[in-house]
């Protein structure tokens, strides 16, 4: 049997919830096609006491409980988890499309891939972060009850970049953030709905003009809604400014034309 395109191991206190999501939609198809292997480990399986405890009160006092080091170290070591191993944590590196591509590049086959550790409660014992994991990942500046949802975000964003996972080979290359821009607006039938019409350029059959329009829309949307992404790219080039002007969008205020072209 052929080796999967990428293997990801995921450590969680709620393996059934993670497995249920991984069996659906894109992830499920990728698993069944052997393009992706997801191995989910139950952190409680390594707990040694009768109650399978995985948490304890924090030293120094305070509200909540902390994920203890013994069961977490044991679960990772017994599984001989693939490296790198990342802890989902608000203190981690901000996850983005570029990092998803880096994770895909970690390799394939029996030794390639990476692992994700889901925190819970008030956090994890610092020794887990200091001495067990290889890094930390954050999906945003907000608080969740645990790392499962964050891990699934990382997993799906990564899986979408694997060759063959998406049905259309161009899909992943045209999605938002693939080249540092938001995706252009999409339309389908009917051509007119409640008085709102699909832009004429998309119905004219000129594929070159459609491609230019889509690029202009991506630029305009990004400047108007995520100027930080444009700044990260070093601003607009002269060619991009010209493309905006071609479709009646001002490079200084590209949102002015969005209502007529969106």
Secondary structure as the mmCIF struct_conf table of DSSP 4:
data_model
#
loop_
_struct_conf.conf_type_id
_struct_conf.id
_struct_conf.beg_label_comp_id
_struct_conf.beg_label_asym_id
_struct_conf.beg_label_seq_id
_struct_conf.end_label_comp_id
_struct_conf.end_label_asym_id
_struct_conf.end_label_seq_id
HELX_LH_PP_P HELX_LH_PP_P1 UNK A 2 UNK A 4
BEND BEND1 UNK A 5 UNK A 5
STRN STRN1 UNK A 6 UNK A 12
BEND BEND2 UNK A 13 UNK A 13
HELX_RH_AL_P HELX_RH_AL_P1 UNK A 15 UNK A 22
TURN_TY1_P TURN_TY1_P1 UNK A 23 UNK A 23
BEND BEND3 UNK A 24 UNK A 24
HELX_RH_AL_P HELX_RH_AL_P2 UNK A 25 UNK A 32
TURN_TY1_P TURN_TY1_P2 UNK A 33 UNK A 34
BEND BEND4 UNK A 35 UNK A 35
STRN STRN2 UNK A 36 UNK A 42
HELX_RH_3T_P HELX_RH_3T_P1 UNK A 43 UNK A 46
BEND BEND5 UNK A 49 UNK A 49
TURN_TY1_P TURN_TY1_P3 UNK A 50 UNK A 51
STRN STRN3 UNK A 55 UNK A 57
HELX_LH_PP_P HELX_LH_PP_P2 UNK A 58 UNK A 58
TURN_TY1_P TURN_TY1_P4 UNK A 59 UNK A 60
BEND BEND6 UNK A 63 UNK A 64
STRN STRN4 UNK A 65 UNK A 67
HELX_RH_AL_P HELX_RH_AL_P3 UNK A 69 UNK A 79
TURN_TY1_P TURN_TY1_P5 UNK A 80 UNK A 80
BEND BEND7 UNK A 83 UNK A 84
STRN STRN5 UNK A 85 UNK A 94
HELX_LH_PP_P HELX_LH_PP_P3 UNK A 95 UNK A 95
HELX_RH_AL_P HELX_RH_AL_P4 UNK A 97 UNK A 104
TURN_TY1_P TURN_TY1_P6 UNK A 105 UNK A 106
BEND BEND8 UNK A 109 UNK A 111
STRN STRN6 UNK A 114 UNK A 118
STRN STRN7 UNK A 120 UNK A 120
TURN_TY1_P TURN_TY1_P7 UNK A 121 UNK A 122
STRN STRN8 UNK A 124 UNK A 124
HELX_RH_AL_P HELX_RH_AL_P5 UNK A 126 UNK A 131
TURN_TY1_P TURN_TY1_P8 UNK A 132 UNK A 132
BEND BEND9 UNK A 134 UNK A 134
STRN STRN9 UNK A 135 UNK A 138
BEND BEND10 UNK A 139 UNK A 139
BEND BEND11 UNK A 141 UNK A 142
BEND BEND12 UNK A 145 UNK A 145
STRN STRN10 UNK A 146 UNK A 146
BEND BEND13 UNK A 147 UNK A 147
HELX_RH_AL_P HELX_RH_AL_P6 UNK A 148 UNK A 159
TURN_TY1_P TURN_TY1_P9 UNK A 160 UNK A 161
BEND BEND14 UNK A 162 UNK A 162
TURN_TY1_P TURN_TY1_P10 UNK A 163 UNK A 165
BEND BEND15 UNK A 166 UNK A 168
TURN_TY1_P TURN_TY1_P11 UNK A 169 UNK A 170
HELX_RH_AL_P HELX_RH_AL_P7 UNK A 171 UNK A 174
BEND BEND16 UNK A 175 UNK A 175
TURN_TY1_P TURN_TY1_P12 UNK A 176 UNK A 179
BEND BEND17 UNK A 180 UNK A 181
HELX_LH_PP_P HELX_LH_PP_P4 UNK A 182 UNK A 185
BEND BEND18 UNK A 189 UNK A 189
BEND BEND19 UNK A 191 UNK A 191
STRN STRN11 UNK A 192 UNK A 193
TURN_TY1_P TURN_TY1_P13 UNK A 194 UNK A 195
STRN STRN12 UNK A 196 UNK A 197
HELX_LH_PP_P HELX_LH_PP_P5 UNK A 198 UNK A 199
HELX_RH_3T_P HELX_RH_3T_P2 UNK A 200 UNK A 203
BEND BEND20 UNK A 204 UNK A 204
HELX_RH_AL_P HELX_RH_AL_P8 UNK A 207 UNK A 225
HELX_RH_AL_P HELX_RH_AL_P9 UNK A 227 UNK A 232
TURN_TY1_P TURN_TY1_P14 UNK A 233 UNK A 234
BEND BEND21 UNK A 235 UNK A 235
HELX_RH_AL_P HELX_RH_AL_P10 UNK A 238 UNK A 246
TURN_TY1_P TURN_TY1_P15 UNK A 247 UNK A 248
BEND BEND22 UNK A 251 UNK A 252
HELX_RH_3T_P HELX_RH_3T_P3 UNK A 254 UNK A 257
HELX_RH_AL_P HELX_RH_AL_P11 UNK A 258 UNK A 261
#
